[in-house]
Amino acid sequence: MKTTKKQPTKNATPKKKAPAKKQAAKKQEAKKPTLRKDTKQHTILKMLARKTGATIQQLHEATGWKITTLRGTPGALKIKLGLDIESEKRDGKDTVYRIKGGLKGLDIA
């Protein structure tokens, strides 16, 4: 059995993409997210901002979130909030995550 491809209609117009300059301007105009206090995300940020940092297990105990969710959290916070998060693997122990420079520049409401 042969299948036939549909031919585009003559009236169909191709979708146009916005110029790269306009897309870059939109990204710059994007508003930084406002963080609310007394949320689990705020708790995580406070723990990561400490000089000692926090392990995934400590974050799990503080929030009750699944460990699999918390493994991706430092990377998500890096992307979403633009934070500089470092990780340090301790010999025979868990990895410690910490925010370089603390919570400076974040709008916490």
MODELLER restraints for C-alpha pairs under 7 A, 6 or more apart:
rsr = mdl.restraints
at = mdl.atoms
rsr.add(forms.Gaussian(group=physical.xy_distance, feature=features.Distance(at['CA:34:A'], at['CA:107:A']), mean=5.34, stdev=0.5))
rsr.add(forms.Gaussian(group=physical.xy_distance, feature=features.Distance(at['CA:34:A'], at['CA:108:A']), mean=5.86, stdev=0.5))
rsr.add(forms.Gaussian(group=physical.xy_distance, feature=features.Distance(at['CA:34:A'], at['CA:109:A']), mean=6.56, stdev=0.5))
rsr.add(forms.Gaussian(group=physical.xy_distance, feature=features.Distance(at['CA:35:A'], at['CA:107:A']), mean=6.27, stdev=0.5))
rsr.add(forms.Gaussian(group=physical.xy_distance, feature=features.Distance(at['CA:35:A'], at['CA:108:A']), mean=4.63, stdev=0.5))
rsr.add(forms.Gaussian(group=physical.xy_distance, feature=features.Distance(at['CA:35:A'], at['CA:109:A']), mean=5.89, stdev=0.5))
rsr.add(forms.Gaussian(group=physical.xy_distance, feature=features.Distance(at['CA:36:A'], at['CA:42:A']), mean=6.90, stdev=0.5))
rsr.add(forms.Gaussian(group=physical.xy_distance, feature=features.Distance(at['CA:36:A'], at['CA:108:A']), mean=5.82, stdev=0.5))
rsr.add(forms.Gaussian(group=physical.xy_distance, feature=features.Distance(at['CA:36:A'], at['CA:109:A']), mean=5.05, stdev=0.5))
rsr.add(forms.Gaussian(group=physical.xy_distance, feature=features.Distance(at['CA:37:A'], at['CA:108:A']), mean=6.67, stdev=0.5))
rsr.add(forms.Gaussian(group=physical.xy_distance, feature=features.Distance(at['CA:37:A'], at['CA:109:A']), mean=6.25, stdev=0.5))
rsr.add(forms.Gaussian(group=physical.xy_distance, feature=features.Distance(at['CA:40:A'], at['CA:63:A']), mean=5.85, stdev=0.5))
rsr.add(forms.Gaussian(group=physical.xy_distance, feature=features.Distance(at['CA:44:A'], at['CA:59:A']), mean=6.45, stdev=0.5))
rsr.add(forms.Gaussian(group=physical.xy_distance, feature=features.Distance(at['CA:47:A'], at['CA:53:A']), mean=6.15, stdev=0.5))
rsr.add(forms.Gaussian(group=physical.xy_distance, feature=features.Distance(at['CA:47:A'], at['CA:54:A']), mean=5.91, stdev=0.5))
rsr.add(forms.Gaussian(group=physical.xy_distance, feature=features.Distance(at['CA:48:A'], at['CA:54:A']), mean=5.56, stdev=0.5))
rsr.add(forms.Gaussian(group=physical.xy_distance, feature=features.Distance(at['CA:48:A'], at['CA:97:A']), mean=6.30, stdev=0.5))
rsr.add(forms.Gaussian(group=physical.xy_distance, feature=features.Distance(at['CA:48:A'], at['CA:98:A']), mean=4.55, stdev=0.5))
rsr.add(forms.Gaussian(group=physical.xy_distance, feature=features.Distance(at['CA:48:A'], at['CA:99:A']), mean=5.53, stdev=0.5))
rsr.add(forms.Gaussian(group=physical.xy_distance, feature=features.Distance(at['CA:49:A'], at['CA:98:A']), mean=5.89, stdev=0.5))
rsr.add(forms.Gaussian(group=physical.xy_distance, feature=features.Distance(at['CA:49:A'], at['CA:99:A']), mean=5.06, stdev=0.5))
rsr.add(forms.Gaussian(group=physical.xy_distance, feature=features.Distance(at['CA:49:A'], at['CA:102:A']), mean=4.67, stdev=0.5))
rsr.add(forms.Gaussian(group=physical.xy_distance, feature=features.Distance(at['CA:49:A'], at['CA:103:A']), mean=6.35, stdev=0.5))
rsr.add(forms.Gaussian(group=physical.xy_distance, feature=features.Distance(at['CA:53:A'], at['CA:96:A']), mean=6.02, stdev=0.5))
rsr.add(forms.Gaussian(group=physical.xy_distance, feature=features.Distance(at['CA:53:A'], at['CA:97:A']), mean=5.42, stdev=0.5))
rsr.add(forms.Gaussian(group=physical.xy_distance, feature=features.Distance(at['CA:53:A'], at['CA:98:A']), mean=4.36, stdev=0.5))
rsr.add(forms.Gaussian(group=physical.xy_distance, feature=features.Distance(at['CA:54:A'], at['CA:96:A']), mean=5.33, stdev=0.5))
rsr.add(forms.Gaussian(group=physical.xy_distance, feature=features.Distance(at['CA:54:A'], at['CA:97:A']), mean=5.47, stdev=0.5))
rsr.add(forms.Gaussian(group=physical.xy_distance, feature=features.Distance(at['CA:54:A'], at['CA:98:A']), mean=6.57, stdev=0.5))
rsr.add(forms.Gaussian(group=physical.xy_distance, feature=features.Distance(at['CA:55:A'], at['CA:94:A']), mean=6.37, stdev=0.5))
rsr.add(forms.Gaussian(group=physical.xy_distance, feature=features.Distance(at['CA:55:A'], at['CA:95:A']), mean=5.94, stdev=0.5))
rsr.add(forms.Gaussian(group=physical.xy_distance, feature=features.Distance(at['CA:55:A'], at['CA:96:A']), mean=4.73, stdev=0.5))
rsr.add(forms.Gaussian(group=physical.xy_distance, feature=features.Distance(at['CA:55:A'], at['CA:97:A']), mean=6.16, stdev=0.5))
rsr.add(forms.Gaussian(group=physical.xy_distance, feature=features.Distance(at['CA:56:A'], at['CA:67:A']), mean=6.79, stdev=0.5))
rsr.add(forms.Gaussian(group=physical.xy_distance, feature=features.Distance(at['CA:56:A'], at['CA:70:A']), mean=6.31, stdev=0.5))
rsr.add(forms.Gaussian(group=physical.xy_distance, feature=features.Distance(at['CA:56:A'], at['CA:71:A']), mean=6.73, stdev=0.5))
rsr.add(forms.Gaussian(group=physical.xy_distance, feature=features.Distance(at['CA:60:A'], at['CA:66:A']), mean=6.60, stdev=0.5))
rsr.add(forms.Gaussian(group=physical.xy_distance, feature=features.Distance(at['CA:60:A'], at['CA:67:A']), mean=6.19, stdev=0.5))
rsr.add(forms.Gaussian(group=physical.xy_distance, feature=features.Distance(at['CA:74:A'], at['CA:85:A']), mean=6.78, stdev=0.5))
rsr.add(forms.Gaussian(group=physical.xy_distance, feature=features.Distance(at['CA:77:A'], at['CA:83:A']), mean=6.45, stdev=0.5))
rsr.add(forms.Gaussian(group=physical.xy_distance, feature=features.Distance(at['CA:78:A'], at['CA:84:A']), mean=6.24, stdev=0.5))
rsr.add(forms.Gaussian(group=physical.xy_distance, feature=features.Distance(at['CA:78:A'], at['CA:85:A']), mean=6.58, stdev=0.5))
rsr.add(forms.Gaussian(group=physical.xy_distance, feature=features.Distance(at['CA:83:A'], at['CA:99:A']), mean=6.86, stdev=0.5))
rsr.add(forms.Gaussian(group=physical.xy_distance, feature=features.Distance(at['CA:84:A'], at['CA:99:A']), mean=5.80, stdev=0.5))
rsr.add(forms.Gaussian(group=physical.xy_distance, feature=features.Distance(at['CA:84:A'], at['CA:100:A']), mean=5.59, stdev=0.5))
rsr.add(forms.Gaussian(group=physical.xy_distance, feature=features.Distance(at['CA:85:A'], at['CA:97:A']), mean=6.76, stdev=0.5))
rsr.add(forms.Gaussian(group=physical.xy_distance, feature=features.Distance(at['CA:85:A'], at['CA:98:A']), mean=5.58, stdev=0.5))
rsr.add(forms.Gaussian(group=physical.xy_distance, feature=features.Distance(at['CA:85:A'], at['CA:99:A']), mean=4.40, stdev=0.5))
rsr.add(forms.Gaussian(group=physical.xy_distance, feature=features.Distance(at['CA:85:A'], at['CA:100:A']), mean=5.92, stdev=0.5))
rsr.add(forms.Gaussian(group=physical.xy_distance, feature=features.Distance(at['CA:86:A'], at['CA:97:A']), mean=5.76, stdev=0.5))
rsr.add(forms.Gaussian(group=physical.xy_distance, feature=features.Distance(at['CA:86:A'], at['CA:98:A']), mean=5.51, stdev=0.5))
rsr.add(forms.Gaussian(group=physical.xy_distance, feature=features.Distance(at['CA:86:A'], at['CA:99:A']), mean=6.29, stdev=0.5))
rsr.add(forms.Gaussian(group=physical.xy_distance, feature=features.Distance(at['CA:86:A'], at['CA:100:A']), mean=6.76, stdev=0.5))
rsr.add(forms.Gaussian(group=physical.xy_distance, feature=features.Distance(at['CA:87:A'], at['CA:95:A']), mean=6.49, stdev=0.5))
rsr.add(forms.Gaussian(group=physical.xy_distance, feature=features.Distance(at['CA:87:A'], at['CA:96:A']), mean=5.58, stdev=0.5))
rsr.add(forms.Gaussian(group=physical.xy_distance, feature=features.Distance(at['CA:87:A'], at['CA:97:A']), mean=4.46, stdev=0.5))
rsr.add(forms.Gaussian(group=physical.xy_distance, feature=features.Distance(at['CA:87:A'], at['CA:98:A']), mean=6.49, stdev=0.5))
rsr.add(forms.Gaussian(group=physical.xy_distance, feature=features.Distance(at['CA:88:A'], at['CA:95:A']), mean=5.51, stdev=0.5))
rsr.add(forms.Gaussian(group=physical.xy_distance, feature=features.Distance(at['CA:88:A'], at['CA:96:A']), mean=5.18, stdev=0.5))
rsr.add(forms.Gaussian(group=physical.xy_distance, feature=features.Distance(at['CA:88:A'], at['CA:97:A']), mean=6.50, stdev=0.5))
rsr.add(forms.Gaussian(group=physical.xy_distance, feature=features.Distance(at['CA:89:A'], at['CA:95:A']), mean=4.37, stdev=0.5))
rsr.add(forms.Gaussian(group=physical.xy_distance, feature=features.Distance(at['CA:89:A'], at['CA:96:A']), mean=6.40, stdev=0.5))
